Amino acid sequence: MSSKVLAGFFLSVVFVLGSIPATAKSSVRIVRLSYVEGSLQIDRNTGKYEKAFVNLPIIEGAKLRASSDSRAEVEFEDGSTLRIVPDTTVQFPQLSLEDSGAKISSVEILSGTAYINYAGTKDNSLSLVFGREKIALTKSARLRLGVDDKGSAIAVFKGDVQVDTPSGQQALKKNQTLQFDATENDKVALVKDVDEQPFDAWDKQQEQYHQRYGANSYSNSSNNTYGVADLNYYGNFFSVPGYGMMWQPYFIGAGWDPFMDGAWSFSPGFGFGWVSSYPWGWAPYHSGQWAFLPGYGWAWQPGTVWSPFYAPHVLNPPAGFAAPHAPTGGTSTVVVNRGPAPVNVARGDKMVIRNNSAGLGVPRGEINNLHKVSQQVQQRGEITQRTHPAPVAMSAPARGGMSTGPASSAGTRSGAGTRSTMSPRPTGGSSRPMSSAPASAPRSSAPSGPGPRR
């Protein structure tokens, strides 16, 4: 197929729920729930919490609540990130888009500890609200913010910030901490130091992952760069005559298709949209086109049109392929499970990776050289692979606003406990309402390959 035909295809991609009129400030913006570990809940502006899973679109007004065993990451369009640790609740009061294209975001830390890495992209802004204080970020900065009933604290790892308080503005520089004592009417104390907290190492590891794998690998893309690091880690780009640059995940076989594992998720005011279970499953399900290429199998071609709420649309599907269809009624999450079971955590720092998993359940950044590992899986059918999780301190400093930040209770090392980086998987291969305690999915014996197959 010619590149002109493909270009026409991409330009004709439409939103699942139709066109939405432009306004001076539009709430038709989503940010990505890019990492989930443990029991995370989301309130999608309905007043009701439900189970959250990776790649869920977060809309304006949504809340995230991490339990005592949970941590999560939210990725913004320009690559900025918000990470939350156990016993933390945050809200997104504003996710708006100006006519100029500027993105205005606001996050309120209601309780617990959050790590913010702001990219400082031109014309965009991110406001952080906590208690009676506020930080308006317009330049690159990295900080930790903690809130509890005794007060709050902001520690700056990179950049300079201005904190708006009821008594005026307070400047804060790199390697400084600002504390607010709620028991003394938010009395301010400036500490010229940053104490280490239990999840600092985990946050640093996640940031290094984005820095290492976050370089944009394709030019024919939208201005949204979130999810690029996952594409570079979990798969590879390659050029195909007549199609141009394509991308394909590792650990896929001849029987794999890109809609084997996912869920139809309902967002109030928008309806159902497809959410991929794969840890890399963001950009390929919001822009571009999935195509079936003879001799290669399924591959994704980046596109220029961005769709916030996605409906499967494919090019040149093989005989017998049927894309999933959105539910016609109700609001419950409906899971589609046709692929092999996710990888098993064997013990501690080891896991089993199987054929045709497409990276499902593989923790990001914790296994080196996935391309080589994928080749080994192709040859052997499955392998037991060692992971390299980030260390997390086993005990937390004293809680309270007058420390360098309220500390959530620290559990085991990342990777040592139960990891949940995918949507729930009930027994069977059909679409069905999500179970609160899903079982493993059936396994596939289809052969796999590490990338494009000729």
N, C-alpha and C positions, 0 to 999 in steps of 0.2 A: 504494500500500500504506500502511496506517495506521501511525502512530508506535508504537501498542501492539504490532502484529505485529512491527515491526522490533525493538522492545525485547525481545520474547520471543525473537526470533532471536538477538540478541546474548547474552542470558543463557544460551542453550543451547549456546554455543560451548564445546567441550571440548578438552582437550589431546590432541595426536596420539597420545600413548602412554597415555592414560587418566589416571585420578585417582591422585594420589600422596598418601599419608597425611601429615598434619601431625605434626611433631615439634618439640621445643624448639628445635632448630637444624636447618634443612633446607638441603640443598645444591642444591635445585631453584631455583637462581637463575642467570641468565645476564646477562652484560654484552655490549655491542655492539662489534665491530670496525668502527668507524665511518669509518675512512679508511685507505687503503692506497696507497702509491706505491712502485714498484720491487719487488724480490724479497723478499717476507715469507714466513716459514714458521711453522707452528703445530704444536705437539705437544699433542694433545688428551688428555693424561694416558695415553698409550699407550706412550711411550718412542720414538716414531717421528715425525719431522718430515715435514710435507707442505705443499704450497702453500696459502697463506692468501689470502682475498679478502674484499672489503668485505661487511659485514652478517653475517659468520659469528658465531654465538653462542659466547661464550667461557664455559666451565664451570670449576668449581673444579678446580685441579690443572693447568690448561693452561699452556703456555709459548708465548711469541712470540719469534722470532729475526729481527732485521732484518739484511740483508746490507749490503754497502758502498754500495749504491745505493738503499736503502730507508728509508722512514719511515712511521709509522703512528700512529693514534689509537684509543684505547679509551674508550668513553663509558659511564658508569654511569647507573643509573636516575634519579638526582637531577640529572643534568647535569654531574657531576664528570667530569674527563677525565684520561687518562694518555696522553702522547705520547712515542714513542720515535724515535730518530734512527739513522743508519747504525751498524752494528756494535754493536747493543744487544740484550741478551737479558733478558727479564723472565718471572716466573712468578706465578701466582695461587693461592697456597696455600689461601686461604679466601675463599669467596663464599657466605655463609650468611644465613639469614633467621630471626630470632627470632619466637616466638609473638606478640610485641607488634607485629610489623611492622618492627622495626629491622633494618637491613641492615648486616652486619659483613663488611668486605672487607679483604683483605691482599694486598699486592703486594711481591714480592721482586725487587730490581734485581740481577741476577747479574753483569752487565757492561755497560759503555757509559753512555749518558746518557739520562735520562728527565725529562720535564717533567710536573709534577702540578698540577692546578688543582682543589682540593677545595671543594665548595659549602658544606660545613658544615651540612648539613640536620639538623634536630633528631632526636636518638636514633640517627642513623647514625654509623659510624666507619670510618676507613680507616687501616690500618697499613702503613708502608713499612719494609721490611727490607733492609739492605745490609751484608754482612759480619757483624760482631758488633754492629752498631748498629741502632736501631729508632726510628721516629717514629710516634707514635699521634696521628692528626689527628681532632679532634672539632669544631674551629671552622674557618671559612673561611680558606684559605691557598693561596698559589701559590708553587711552588718548583722548583728544578732540582737534580737529584741525579745525580752521576756516580761511577762505580766503575771502577777498573782494577787491575792487579796492584801498583801503587805505593801505592794508597790510595783514599780516597773524599772527596767534598766535597759539601756542601749549601749552596746559595745561595737565600735567601728574597727573593722579589719582593713578596710581600704577606702580612700576618699575622705572628703569632708562633708558634713551634713549640718543643717540648721534645724533645731528642734523648736517648734512653736509650743509654748506653755502659757497657762493663764497669766503668769507674771512677766511674760516677754519671750524674746527669742534667745536661744542658747546655742552657741557654736560648739561643734564637736569634731575633733580631728582623728586621724588614724591612730590606733592603739590607745584610745581614750574610752572611758565608760562614763555614762551619765545615769545617775540613779534618782528615782523619785520615791519618797517615803509617803505612802498613802495614809499612814497613821499620824502624820504631821502635815496635813494639807498639801501633799505633794512637794515637800521640802526637797530641794535639789542639792545633789552632791556630785562634784566632778572628780573622777579618779583617773590619774594619768597612767593607766595600765589596763590590760584586758586579761582577766583570769580565764583559765581553761575550763570549759564546760564539757559534760559527758559526751555530747554529740558533735563537738567541733571537728573531730577526726572524720566522722561520717560525712559531714557537710563538705569538708575539704576534699574528700575522695570523690564525691559527686561532682564538685566543681572541676576537678582535674579531668574527670571523664568528659565533661562538656568541652573543655579546652582542647583535649587531645583529639576528639572525634568530631568536633563541631564545625570544622571547615566546610563551607558549602561545596559540594561535589558536582553540582550541575548548574548550568546557566539558564536553562529554559524553565524558570520557576517563578512563583509569585514572590512578593516581597516578604512573605512570612517564612521565617527560617527555623521556627521551632520544629523539633523532631529530626533535624539533620544529623545530630550526633548518633542517634539510634540507627539511622539508615547506614551510616558509615561503619558502625560496630557490628550490626547484625546481618549485613549483606554487602554486595558490591555493585558498582556501576560498570557498565560495559556498552560498547557501541555495536549496533546492529544495522547492517546496510538496509536502507529504505525506511528505517525507524529512528535512527539517531541514538542518543544516549538513553539507556534503559537501566533499571535497577531490579535486582533479584535477591531474595533473602537466602541465607545459608540453610542447610538441613532440609531441603525440599526434594520431593520425589516426583515421579511421573504422574502419580495420582493426586497430587496436591493442587488446590486452588485457593485463591486469596480470601475466600469467604467460608472456609471450613470451620473457623472458630471466631465467634463474635457474639454480639447481642444487639437487639433492637431496644434502644433506650428512649424513653419518653421525656421530653422537656416541656414544661408548661408554656403555652403560647407558641410553641414551634412544632410540636408533634414528635413522631418517631424519627430517629436517625440511626444509621448503622454505626456501631462502635466495635472496632477490631480488638480481639483478645491479644494479638501479638505485641510484644514490647516495642517493636518498631512501627506499630500500626497507626500512625497519625497522618503524616503527609500523604502517603499513598491512598488514603481514604477521604481526603479533603481536596485534592487537586489532581490534575493529570488523568491518566487512563491506564487501567489494567488491560493488557493484551496477551493473547495466547500466540506464541511464536513457534512455528514448526521447527523442531530441532533444539529448542530452548525451553519450552514450557511457558508458564505464566511469568510475566515480567511487568514492571510498572514504568510508564514513561511520564516524567514530570510535565506539568502543565502550568499555565499562567492564570487560570480561573480558580478562585478559592471558594469552596462550598462549606459553610459552617455545619450544616446538617446533611449527611451524605446518604445517598441511595446508590446501591451497586449499579454500575454502568460499565460494560466491558466491550472490548473490541476483539472480533474474530474468535469467539469462544468455540471450543471443540464440540463435537457432536455429543449430545446428552447432557451438556452443562446447563444447570438452572441456577440463576442467581437468586439469593433469598429475597423475599418480598416483605415489606413492612406490614405489621398487623393492621387490620381494618378497624379495630376498636379497642377500647380499654386503655390503661396507662401503665400496666405492669411491665417490667423488663422481661423480654423474651429472649432466651438464650438459644443460639444455634451452635450445635456441637457435632461436627462430622469428622474431626481429625483425630489423630492418636492422642493418648493421654499425655499430659505435660510431663516434663522430666521429674524424676523422683529425687528428693533429697535423701541421699544414702545415709550419711552421718556427718555431722559437723561441717567440714569444709570440702565434702565430696558430693557429687551428684551424677546421676545417670542421664545421658543424652541419647535419644533414640532417633532413628530414621524418620524423616517426614514431619518433624516437629516444628520446623520453620522458626526455631528459636523460642518457642512457647515455654515459659518458665525458666529460661536461662537468665540469671541475674546480670544486669548490665555492668560491663567493665570488670567483672570478677574472674573472667577466663581470658587468658591471653591468646591472641591469634586464632580467632574463630574460624577463619578460612582453613587453616591447617586442621583444626579439630573436626570441621565439617567433612574434610576428605577422609579422615580416620573413621568417622561414623559411616560414611558411604561404603567403605571397605569392609567394616566389621558388623554393621547393623546397629550397634550401640556401643558406647564406651562409658567408663566411669572416669569422671574428670574432676580434678582438684580445682577449687575456687580460691580466690584471694580476697576475702571480705575485709572491710575496714574495721579496725578495732574501735570498740566503744567502752568507755570507762564503766566499771561495774558499780561504782558508788558515786552519788552526786554531791556537790557542795551543798551547804546549808541553803534552804530555800528562803525567799523573802526579797522584798524590793531593795533592801540596802546591801545585798550582795551584788556581784557584777551581773546578775541576771537570774531570775527564777529558773530553777533547774528541774526538768522533768525527770522522773525516775528512770534510770537506765537499766535496760535488760541485757540480754546476751549480745554477742557480737552480731553485726549484720551478716546474715547468711546462716547463723547457727540455729535459729529458731524457724518458725513457720513463715514462709515468704509467700505473699500474695501479690503477684504482678500481672495478673490476668483476670478476665471476667470469670464468674463462676461457671462450672461445667457440670451439669446434671447428667445422670445416666441416660444413655440412648443418643440417637443421632438426630432427633427431630427438634423443632422449635417448641419451647414450652416455658411457662412462667418460671422465674428463677427460684430455686429452692434455698432455704436458709442454711442447709447443710448439704451442698452438692457432692455427688460421688464422682469417681473418675470416669472418663470417657472411654469408649472402646478403642482398641489399638489398631493401627494400620500396618500392614506388611509391605506397603509400597516401597520401592527403592528410592533412595534420596541422592542428591548431588549437592556439591558445595557452591554451585553458582550456575552460570549458563551451561547448558548441555548441548553438544552438537551431535 
